[in-house]
Amino acid sequence: MSGKGRTTLRLDKVLTHMGYGSRSDIKKYVKQGLITVNGIRAKDSGMHVQPESDVILLEGEQIVYREFIYVMLHKPPGVVSATEDRRDRTVLDLLAPELLAFEPFPVGRLDKDTEGLLLLTNDGKMAHELLSPKRHVPKTYTALVSGDVGEEDVRQFAKGVTLDDGYVTLPGELTVLDKEQQGEEVLSRIELTIHEGKFHQVKRMFESVGKKVLYLKRNRMGNLSLDPSLKLGEYRELTDDELGLLKGNE
């Protein structure tokens, strides 16, 4: 494919996007002769380049341009799914500066006290597709519930339950994994797959059948599963295969 018709961007925009400094930093690097484009020393930080085909070197290091990033985070409890918050730490506070340069944002949200799979990206189109109510992308959770979750609950969830505001949920797939008796209280470990994302939905679904969620973790979103090797607060970028699985949900 020839370079004709390809996107061109300012050199300083490419380098700031990739986390190599501010625009004034890039201007300074150009003045110092540290940047070459296709073997020729750059003389203007505002020159236009084709980032996907031009060979851009900064101090001899080749800049491999990427427009989008896709990050899988094992969100810990106590951290909010937002780009900024005045009181609490956000999921962005967990990321390294080189990823923050891409200006990622969380795709959807997990409650502050909920842990598990959270995707962060700067690909607005894909995020919109994954969150679109019309798509009904399934999300699978495990939870510890105070109360004896039984077959009647499974049947109710399969029909859809009425929340506290009168909204009737889409059918959900509820599985009881095990139960234990703690004094007079029964604790139930369950797995639940839902196909929408109303505010506090899992907790409110159990409240509607007289039970309380004590612990909640999201394990899966669409075809993408949380990497079991990621500890709380850890993250990594998606593999090409995982990105393919995710885009299969669009």
Secondary structure, DSSP 4 states (H G I P E B T S, - for coil): --STT---EEHHHHHHHTTS--HHHHHHHHHTT-EEETTEE---TT-EE-TTTS-EEETTEE----S--EEEEEEPTT-BSSS--SSS-BGGGGS-HHHHTT--EESS---TT-EEEEEEES-HHHHHHHH-TTT---EEEEEEEES---HHHHHHHHH--B-TTSPBPPP-EEEEEEEEEETTEEEEEEEEEESS--TTHHHHHHHTTT-EEEEEEEEEETTEE--TTPPTT-EEEPPHHHHHHHHTT-
